[in-house]
Amino acid sequence: MLKVLGLLAMAVLTAAAADIGAESCSVQAADAAAEKVWLLCAEPRLYVTEDAGKSWSSRTLPAGPQLRAVKFTDGRTGYVAGDEGTLWRTGDGGYTWERVALPTRERLNSIQWRKESGWIAGYKGVIVHTGDNGRTWSLQSSGVSQPLESIFFLDENLGWAVGWVGVITRTSNGGHLWEPVATPGQMLWSLSSVYFRDPENGWAVGFGGQILRSRDGGRSWQAQTSPLAKWFTSVMFDQEGTGWIAADTHLLVSEDGGESWKAVSPSDSRLFLNSLVRTGDSVWAVGQYGVLRKQVGELAWRQVEQPDKLVLPPSRYDLSRPATTAAIPRPAPAQ
């Protein structure tokens, strides 16, 4: 029933957008590089801003399997990955794309890059790696068979990946050897995101308000008290050491180095936040239906406003309430 209602909700969203002439963008993932922020839409399309969200331009992506992850290594070179082992590369900021052959056909969910090394994680514990800036790719043995949802590297050597049924695996040599790690108790909830502030201190978050904390480089993990029983989708720390967790319809903040967390409500709770990214002077919380931004030195989040609005349902499954609007970037007019 929920699946049917969800499909109906998306149908209403699409029809309403068509009525006002808007281009829909259901944001799947986001990334930031060289003071640019990139939004990966399901349609498929990329939006990019170079002026902190004051204006946006669009890039058309190749048709094909669903794309789920985006990573730019600088202002021009980037990758998008998704179903059926799909990987596309751009060298001109997203105007043109070339297909990259990978040694897998699994769904790919997360991309990480450090210097000339890159890793992509996906279903069946798949991790593919490049050590030559994307020219060639090979499989790494993750040591797990569960789908991996998030991969994070602190540098070219120290990395962690998390996924379904609480699976965690770690490496200290760039992925040449991955070591699965036991998680607390009989944890069955899946993990969506992992982040390490330094070689010892890390956090992993996921379904059911789950927050895990490691103090020894990911060799062991402890559960932390969570203020919400929500789906936590992304975790990171900003330049000032403040911790943030995207919680679908909320945000969590830690002002004591990740020792404790409290919930804060964004101005619009219908954004369905799925990504946290950081630029030089700000942190962005990106959702399926909107974008928030917080500058250095502030705790308050502000919605990135655009002149064009996209009609969206008030919740994923509630069709009884009137539709409202939220800011979604539109392509900049042709020069």
Sequence and secondary structure as in RCSB ss.txt:
>XXXX:A:sequence
MLKVLGLLAMAVLTAAAADIGAESCSVQAADAAAEKVWLLCAEPRLYVTEDAGKSWSSRTLPAGPQLRAVKFTDG
RTGYVAGDEGTLWRTGDGGYTWERVALPTRERLNSIQWRKESGWIAGYKGVIVHTGDNGRTWSLQSSGVSQPLES
IFFLDENLGWAVGWVGVITRTSNGGHLWEPVATPGQMLWSLSSVYFRDPENGWAVGFGGQILRSRDGGRSWQAQT
SPLAKWFTSVMFDQEGTGWIAADTHLLVSEDGGESWKAVSPSDSRLFLNSLVRTGDSVWAVGQYGVLRKQVGELA
WRQVEQPDKLVLPPSRYDLSRPATTAAIPRPAPAQ
>XXXX:A:secstr
 HHHHHHHHHHHHHHHHHHTT     EEEEEEETTEEEEEETTTEEEEESSTTS  EEEE  SSS EEEEEESSS
S EEEEEGGGEEEEESSTTSS EE   S  S EEEEEEETTEEEEEEGGGEEEEESSTTS  EEEE S  S EEE
EEESSSS EEEEEGGG EEEESSTTSS EEE  STT  S EEEEEESSSS EEEEEGGGEEEEESSTTSS EE  
 S  S   EEEE TTS EEEE BS EEEESSTTS  EEE  S TTS EEEEEE SSEEEEEETTEEEEEETT   
 EE   SSEEEE SSSS  SS  EEEE        
